[in-house]
């Protein structure tokens, strides 16, 4: 009886999740259609200059040739989410330039061979179905950290003064750290007659979750203990944080983590956009897509504020200001700047999707003659430990990969894309709470109700 109840509850949860995903998808489709109609009306009456507007449909023909003749640059393909997006967009016929950084340490699983292996399997499958499939993946190796130069990074206009160079400080060179990679993209597009349509800039945290601070140690009067250190002959107490906190605040992050987060989320995208702005605005209609997945790495709880560490939210606010500035600067050249707000995203779903993971080779075996080792049978079924039940809120607010792909497709193919697009139920609810009068009340009610529902499971 209990097993039947568990099956029924799982079916109801799956059905509720499908309904919530359908609602989020319908909301985004309707908002994109209204945005296109509104933008077209503004161009018709002359309220908008219509720079970058093309009367030719951006998506033509079959779904597998949406990106024929178009190229996309996607940053940070050392991570799982950008790699999955690269394969999905290449499946639609785009030519992808994934930027892969050289890591300063040797890793057993390098992102470049892994990406190429997955694309090779996917390309064979696509070419078997469509012989003239135009999708391609052209990896671009960049070295923003100077790993190959032992710390000597070309900083360009951000480097030293008066031509002074130094190890670890940067060497002056015309262009920035991504100048060589962007020149490669520009030359490849020119030789193969491709149009650079968009630059996709995901955000990254890459900061390990800090531990919850422990209570400070008491020090005896003789100066012995763990809470004191000697500096220049004087005994001083170590700085401890007496303010209550959960270990996720800005004060809990180190300078190294903050600098790395700022460089990955702000400086690197700006450097690539600066190098490719002429190519994006050459024929008009170029796009800059800022993929904000700060809440994708956090738990799916619904507090009164957005989930995620304070550092991630801080970087997200900076990226919002950066998007507004880029929109004002590049709008006159016909370049559109979009933000895609992504809800809590399961990386496991991306890894196990048929697009991201190549099919595993099956071991040939005869069922009538199973393999034996000593006195035991060898089974090929992996034993997975039972997973603890997830709260209901974690299940309802998780963003499926198709929702992310659909939001990204709207950002790339809509004639008049919106400034902010949503992928998942949580960003849609936040968008509604922000637009509706008295939305903070609705936000508080939803937070209380969803948190209570999640705690009851």
Secondary structure in CASP SS format (residue, H / E / C, confidence):
PFRMAT SS
TARGET T0000
AUTHOR 0000-0000-0000
METHOD secondary structure of the structure
MODEL  1
X C 1.00
X H 1.00
X H 1.00
X H 1.00
X H 1.00
X H 1.00
X H 1.00
X H 1.00
X H 1.00
X H 1.00
X H 1.00
X H 1.00
X H 1.00
X H 1.00
X H 1.00
X H 1.00
X H 1.00
X H 1.00
X H 1.00
X H 1.00
X H 1.00
X H 1.00
X H 1.00
X H 1.00
X H 1.00
X H 1.00
X H 1.00
X H 1.00
X H 1.00
X H 1.00
X H 1.00
X H 1.00
X H 1.00
X H 1.00
X H 1.00
X H 1.00
X H 1.00
X H 1.00
X H 1.00
X H 1.00
X H 1.00
X H 1.00
X H 1.00
X H 1.00
X H 1.00
X C 1.00
X C 1.00
X C 1.00
X C 1.00
X C 1.00
X C 1.00
X C 1.00
X C 1.00
X C 1.00
X C 1.00
X C 1.00
X C 1.00
X C 1.00
X C 1.00
X C 1.00
X C 1.00
X C 1.00
X H 1.00
X H 1.00
X H 1.00
X C 1.00
X C 1.00
X C 1.00
X C 1.00
X E 1.00
X E 1.00
X E 1.00
X E 1.00
X E 1.00
X C 1.00
X C 1.00
X C 1.00
X C 1.00
X C 1.00
X H 1.00
X H 1.00
X H 1.00
X H 1.00
X H 1.00
X H 1.00
X H 1.00
X H 1.00
X H 1.00
X H 1.00
X H 1.00
X H 1.00
X C 1.00
X C 1.00
X C 1.00
X E 1.00
X E 1.00
X E 1.00
X E 1.00
X E 1.00
X E 1.00
X E 1.00
X C 1.00
X C 1.00
X C 1.00
X C 1.00
X C 1.00
X C 1.00
X C 1.00
X C 1.00
X C 1.00
X H 1.00
X H 1.00
X H 1.00
X H 1.00
X H 1.00
X H 1.00
X H 1.00
X H 1.00
X H 1.00
X H 1.00
X H 1.00
X H 1.00
X H 1.00
X H 1.00
X H 1.00
X H 1.00
X H 1.00
X H 1.00
X H 1.00
X C 1.00
X C 1.00
X C 1.00
X C 1.00
X C 1.00
X C 1.00
X E 1.00
X E 1.00
X C 1.00
X C 1.00
X E 1.00
X E 1.00
X E 1.00
X C 1.00
X C 1.00
X C 1.00
X C 1.00
X C 1.00
X C 1.00
X C 1.00
X C 1.00
X C 1.00
X C 1.00
X C 1.00
X E 1.00
X C 1.00
X H 1.00
X H 1.00
X H 1.00
X C 1.00
X C 1.00
X C 1.00
X C 1.00
X C 1.00
X C 1.00
X C 1.00
X E 1.00
X C 1.00
X C 1.00
X C 1.00
X E 1.00
X E 1.00
X C 1.00
X C 1.00
X C 1.00
X C 1.00
X C 1.00
X C 1.00
X C 1.00
X H 1.00
X H 1.00
X H 1.00
X H 1.00
X H 1.00
X H 1.00
X H 1.00
X H 1.00
X H 1.00
X H 1.00
X H 1.00
X H 1.00
X H 1.00
X C 1.00
X C 1.00
X C 1.00
X E 1.00
X E 1.00
X E 1.00
X E 1.00
X E 1.00
X E 1.00
X E 1.00
X E 1.00
X C 1.00
X C 1.00
X C 1.00
X C 1.00
X C 1.00
X C 1.00
X C 1.00
X C 1.00
X C 1.00
X C 1.00
X C 1.00
X C 1.00
X C 1.00
X C 1.00
X C 1.00
X C 1.00
X C 1.00
X C 1.00
X C 1.00
X C 1.00
X C 1.00
X C 1.00
X C 1.00
X C 1.00
X C 1.00
X E 1.00
X E 1.00
X E 1.00
X E 1.00
X C 1.00
X C 1.00
X E 1.00
X E 1.00
X E 1.00
X E 1.00
X C 1.00
X C 1.00
X C 1.00
X C 1.00
X C 1.00
X C 1.00
X C 1.00
X C 1.00
X C 1.00
X C 1.00
X C 1.00
X C 1.00
X H 1.00
X H 1.00
X H 1.00
X C 1.00
X C 1.00
X H 1.00
X H 1.00
X H 1.00
X H 1.00
X H 1.00
X H 1.00
X H 1.00
X H 1.00
X H 1.00
X H 1.00
X H 1.00
X H 1.00
X H 1.00
X H 1.00
X H 1.00
X H 1.00
X H 1.00
X H 1.00
X H 1.00
X H 1.00
X H 1.00
X H 1.00
X H 1.00
X H 1.00
X H 1.00
X H 1.00
X C 1.00
X C 1.00
X C 1.00
X C 1.00
X C 1.00
X C 1.00
X E 1.00
X E 1.00
X E 1.00
X E 1.00
X E 1.00
X E 1.00
X C 1.00
X H 1.00
X H 1.00
X H 1.00
X H 1.00
X C 1.00
X C 1.00
X C 1.00
X C 1.00
X C 1.00
X C 1.00
X C 1.00
X C 1.00
X C 1.00
X C 1.00
X C 1.00
X C 1.00
X H 1.00
X H 1.00
X H 1.00
X H 1.00
X H 1.00
X H 1.00
X H 1.00
X H 1.00
X H 1.00
X H 1.00
X H 1.00
X H 1.00
X H 1.00
X H 1.00
X H 1.00
X H 1.00
X H 1.00
X H 1.00
X H 1.00
X H 1.00
X H 1.00
X H 1.00
X H 1.00
X H 1.00
X C 1.00
X C 1.00
X E 1.00
X E 1.00
X E 1.00
X E 1.00
X E 1.00
X E 1.00
X E 1.00
X C 1.00
X C 1.00
X E 1.00
X C 1.00
X H 1.00
X H 1.00
X H 1.00
X H 1.00
X H 1.00
X H 1.00
X C 1.00
X C 1.00
X C 1.00
X C 1.00
X C 1.00
X C 1.00
X C 1.00
X C 1.00
X C 1.00
X C 1.00
X C 1.00
X C 1.00
X C 1.00
X C 1.00
X C 1.00
X C 1.00
X C 1.00
X C 1.00
X C 1.00
X E 1.00
X E 1.00
X C 1.00
X C 1.00
X E 1.00
X E 1.00
X C 1.00
X C 1.00
X C 1.00
X C 1.00
X C 1.00
X C 1.00
X C 1.00
X C 1.00
X C 1.00
X C 1.00
X C 1.00
X C 1.00
X C 1.00
X C 1.00
X H 1.00
X H 1.00
X H 1.00
X H 1.00
X H 1.00
X C 1.00
X C 1.00
X E 1.00
X C 1.00
X H 1.00
X H 1.00
X H 1.00
X H 1.00
X H 1.00
X H 1.00
X H 1.00
X H 1.00
X H 1.00
X H 1.00
X H 1.00
X H 1.00
X H 1.00
X C 1.00
X C 1.00
X C 1.00
X C 1.00
X C 1.00
X C 1.00
X E 1.00
X E 1.00
X E 1.00
X E 1.00
X C 1.00
X H 1.00
X H 1.00
X H 1.00
X H 1.00
X H 1.00
X H 1.00
X H 1.00
X H 1.00
X H 1.00
X H 1.00
X H 1.00
X C 1.00
X C 1.00
X C 1.00
X H 1.00
X H 1.00
X H 1.00
X H 1.00
X H 1.00
X H 1.00
X H 1.00
X H 1.00
X H 1.00
X H 1.00
X H 1.00
X H 1.00
X H 1.00
X H 1.00
X H 1.00
X H 1.00
X H 1.00
X C 1.00
X C 1.00
END
